[in-house]
Amino acid sequence: MEKEIISEIEVQSVMTKSSLPVGGFSVNPYVGCPHACKYCYASFMKRFTGHTEPWGTFLDVKHWKPIANPHKYDGQRIVIGSVTDGYNPYEEEFCRTRRLLEELKGTNAEIMICTKSDLVLRDLELLKKFPKVTVSWSINTLDEQFRMDMDRAVSIERRIEAMKKVYEAGIRTVCFVSPIFPGITDVKSIIGRVKDFADLIWLENLNLRGQFKGTIMSYIKDNHPDVHALYDEIYNKKRMNYWESLEKEISMFAKQNGFPYMVNDLPYGRSEKGKPVIVNYFYHEKIRLNQ
């Protein structure tokens, strides 16, 4: 493993108007991410930052002018960690995400944190001061070996334990089953594991594009040859059958277990304990066109 290159940089503002489907503002207190997920779509950020180092080997720590008026963001949604993890291991030292939360105190904006870490527990008391907070953990396997093959974040069990503690503290939680690896990710087992302390289950398919497509396809060929033909069908021949079938399977599973089921939606609120809302973010537009 290469040693990360850590730099500190000055930026005018850390708040960016978001182009994400969830809208609002996107906030990334760092550039780069030491989790080094092999499938990370955010690796495209290198094009805009001048970094030539491999994704996962550099981290720019942002210093910004203080947010003078947190009420400017009232009524908005603020997503922390759209292209980096605000709770990556270096947050323990640099506390950029904690500073951001301190500066935002007083706003009634909806705070949404996307992470693969349990370091978020450090800021639990601070998060409870906001009227609307959601913390989402990415979990796409219960198999620790596969997780280690894919990222350098904390273990799945540590993520699940953090989710449980945040849920019990009265904060809305999300298990983001993303990306779903065809033939590898067991969506129903993950739901069964987290259903008692997740308000929402988000489902998102693995989308292979750019520089990491070859990396993932080679990994599958070498480590999961039994599903290599399936990946060829999906990612080279562009066939949708797998996702159509999985969508129907999960929809039926939700119905059988009394889980509310939605498509491309972002409901707010807590769920009945043990009955998380399952939200499917598959390729619905393309699927419908083919029906």
C-alpha positions in Angstrom: 0.0 0.0 0.0 1.4 3.4 -1.0 1.7 6.1 1.7 -0.9 8.8 1.2 0.3 12.3 0.1 -1.3 14.8 2.5 -1.6 18.5 1.5 -3.4 21.4 3.0 -5.1 23.8 0.7 -6.9 27.2 0.9 -10.4 27.4 -0.8 -12.8 30.4 -1.0 -15.8 28.3 0.0 -16.6 24.7 0.9 -20.2 24.9 -0.1 -21.1 23.9 -3.7 -24.5 24.0 -5.4 -25.2 20.3 -5.9 -25.9 18.6 -9.2 -26.9 15.4 -7.4 -30.5 14.1 -7.6 -30.9 14.9 -3.9 -30.4 18.6 -4.7 -29.3 21.4 -2.3 -25.6 21.8 -1.6 -22.7 19.4 -1.8 -19.9 19.8 0.7 -16.6 18.0 0.6 -14.1 19.0 3.3 -11.4 17.0 1.5 -10.2 16.3 -2.0 -9.4 12.7 -2.6 -10.2 9.8 -0.3 -7.9 7.3 1.4 -10.6 4.6 1.4 -9.4 3.9 -2.2 -12.6 2.1 -3.3 -11.8 0.2 -6.5 -15.2 1.2 -7.9 -15.2 4.8 -6.9 -16.9 7.0 -9.4 -15.4 10.1 -7.7 -12.0 9.2 -9.1 -12.9 11.4 -12.0 -12.2 14.3 -9.7 -8.5 14.0 -10.5 -9.2 15.7 -13.9 -10.2 18.9 -12.0 -7.6 18.9 -9.3 -4.4 18.4 -11.2 -3.6 15.2 -9.3 -1.8 12.5 -11.2 -1.3 10.1 -8.3 -3.4 6.9 -8.2 -6.9 7.4 -6.6 -6.7 6.8 -2.9 -3.1 7.8 -2.4 -3.6 11.6 -2.0 -5.7 13.8 0.3 -6.0 17.6 0.2 -7.3 19.0 3.4 -9.4 22.1 2.8 -9.2 25.3 4.7 -12.0 27.8 3.9 -13.3 31.1 5.0 -15.8 30.6 7.9 -19.5 30.3 7.1 -20.7 33.6 8.4 -24.5 33.0 8.0 -25.7 29.4 8.5 -29.3 30.6 8.0 -28.5 31.2 4.3 -29.0 27.4 4.0 -32.3 27.2 5.8 -34.7 24.9 4.0 -32.0 23.4 1.9 -30.4 19.9 1.9 -26.7 19.8 2.6 -24.9 16.6 1.5 -21.6 16.1 3.2 -19.3 13.6 1.4 -20.6 13.3 -2.1 -17.1 12.8 -3.6 -15.0 12.1 -0.5 -15.6 10.7 2.9 -15.8 13.5 5.4 -15.0 10.9 8.1 -12.0 9.4 6.5 -9.2 8.5 9.0 -7.5 11.9 8.7 -10.6 13.6 10.0 -9.6 12.5 13.4 -6.5 14.8 13.1 -7.8 17.6 10.9 -11.4 17.9 12.1 -12.6 19.6 8.9 -16.0 17.9 9.0 -16.5 18.8 12.7 -15.6 22.4 11.9 -18.1 22.5 9.1 -20.9 21.2 11.5 -19.9 23.7 14.1 -20.2 26.5 11.5 -23.6 25.3 10.3 -25.1 25.2 13.8 -28.3 27.2 13.9 -29.5 26.3 10.3 -32.6 24.3 9.9 -31.2 22.7 6.7 -31.4 19.0 6.3 -27.9 17.6 6.9 -27.1 14.4 5.1 -23.8 12.6 5.8 -22.5 9.9 3.5 -19.7 7.7 5.0 -18.1 4.3 5.3 -16.7 5.2 8.8 -17.7 4.9 12.4 -15.7 8.1 13.2 -19.1 9.9 12.8 -19.9 8.7 16.4 -17.4 11.3 17.7 -19.8 14.1 16.6 -23.0 12.5 17.7 -23.9 15.2 20.3 -23.2 17.9 17.7 -25.4 16.2 15.1 -28.3 16.0 17.6 -28.4 19.8 17.6 -29.7 19.9 14.0 -33.4 19.4 13.5 -33.0 17.2 10.4 -30.0 14.8 10.1 -29.5 11.7 8.1 -26.4 9.5 8.3 -25.8 7.0 5.5 -23.3 4.1 5.5 -22.3 2.3 2.3 -22.5 -1.5 2.8 -22.5 -3.7 -0.2 -21.4 -7.0 1.3 -21.3 -8.9 4.6 -18.2 -10.7 3.4 -15.2 -9.1 5.0 -12.8 -10.5 2.5 -14.7 -9.0 -0.4 -14.9 -5.7 1.5 -11.1 -5.7 2.0 -10.6 -6.4 -1.7 -12.7 -3.4 -2.6 -11.9 -0.7 0.0 -9.6 0.4 2.9 -12.4 1.7 5.0 -13.4 0.3 8.4 -14.9 -3.2 8.7 -18.6 -3.9 7.9 -19.2 -4.8 11.5 -17.9 -1.4 12.6 -20.2 0.4 10.2 -23.2 -1.6 11.3 -22.4 -1.0 15.0 -22.1 2.7 14.3 -25.4 2.7 12.4 -27.1 1.1 15.4 -25.7 3.7 17.9 -26.7 6.6 15.7 -30.2 5.1 15.2 -30.6 4.6 19.0 -29.5 8.3 19.5 -32.6 9.3 17.6 -30.9 10.2 14.3 -32.3 8.9 11.0 -30.1 6.2 9.4 -29.6 4.8 5.9 -28.0 1.6 4.8 -26.8 2.4 1.3 -26.4 -1.0 -0.5 -24.1 0.4 -3.1 -22.8 -0.5 -5.5 -24.6 -3.8 -5.9 -22.2 -6.3 -7.5 -24.2 -8.7 -9.7 -24.0 -12.3 -8.4 -22.0 -11.2 -5.3 -23.9 -8.7 -3.3 -26.7 -10.4 -1.3 -29.1 -7.6 -0.9 -31.7 -9.5 1.2 -29.1 -10.7 3.7 -27.9 -7.1 4.2 -31.4 -5.9 4.7 -32.0 -8.6 7.2 -28.9 -7.6 9.1 -29.7 -3.9 9.4 -33.5 -3.7 9.3 -33.9 -3.0 13.1 -31.7 0.1 13.1 -32.0 1.5 9.5 -34.8 3.9 8.5 -34.0 3.6 4.9 -32.4 1.1 2.6 -31.1 2.6 -0.6 -30.2 0.3 -3.5 -27.9 1.3 -6.3 -26.4 -0.8 -9.1 -22.8 -1.1 -10.0 -22.1 1.2 -12.9 -18.8 0.4 -14.6 -17.4 3.2 -16.6 -14.1 5.1 -17.0 -10.8 3.9 -15.8 -12.0 1.5 -13.1 -14.1 -0.7 -15.5 -11.0 -2.7 -16.5 -9.9 -3.0 -12.9 -13.2 -4.5 -11.8 -13.6 -6.7 -14.8 -10.1 -8.2 -14.2 -10.9 -8.6 -10.5 -14.1 -10.5 -11.3 -12.3 -12.7 -13.9 -9.6 -13.6 -11.4 -11.6 -13.9 -8.2 -15.2 -14.7 -9.2 -14.9 -16.5 -12.5 -18.3 -18.1 -12.0 -20.0 -14.7 -12.6 -17.6 -13.3 -15.3 -20.0 -14.2 -18.1 -22.7 -12.3 -16.3 -20.5 -9.2 -16.1 -19.8 -9.5 -19.8 -23.5 -9.6 -20.5 -24.2 -6.6 -18.3 -21.2 -4.3 -18.9 -20.0 -5.2 -22.4 -23.3 -6.3 -24.1 -25.3 -3.7 -22.1 -28.2 -6.1 -21.3 -30.6 -5.1 -18.6 -32.1 -8.5 -17.8 -30.2 -8.9 -14.5 -31.4 -5.6 -13.1 -35.0 -6.1 -14.2 -35.0 -9.5 -12.5 -33.4 -8.2 -9.3 -35.8 -5.3 -9.2 -38.8 -7.7 -9.3 -37.2 -10.0 -6.7 -36.6 -7.1 -4.2 -40.0 -5.7 -4.8 -41.6 -9.0 -4.0 -39.2 -9.4 -1.0 -40.3 -6.0 0.4 -44.0 -6.9 -0.1 -43.6 -10.3 1.7 -41.8 -8.6 4.7 -44.0 -5.5 5.0 -41.2 -3.1 4.0 -42.5 0.0 2.2 -41.0 0.1 -1.3 -40.3 3.2 -3.4 -38.6 4.0 -6.7 -36.2 7.0 -7.2 -37.6 8.8 -4.1 -36.1 10.4 -1.1 -38.8 10.4 1.7 -38.0 12.2 5.0 -38.9 10.9 8.4 -38.3 7.9 10.6 -39.6 4.5 9.8 -41.4 2.0 11.9 -38.7 -0.1 13.8 -37.9 -3.2 11.8 -39.7 -1.9 8.7 -37.2 0.3 6.8 -38.3 2.0 3.6 -36.5 0.3 0.6 -35.7 2.9 -2.1 -34.6 1.5 -5.5 -32.3 3.6 -7.6 -31.7 1.1 -10.4 -31.9 2.1 -14.1 -35.6 2.7 -14.1 -35.8 5.0 -17.1 -34.1 2.5 -19.3 -36.0 -0.5 -17.9 -39.4 1.3 -18.6 -38.3 2.1 -22.1 -37.8 -1.6 -22.8 -41.2 -2.7 -21.4 
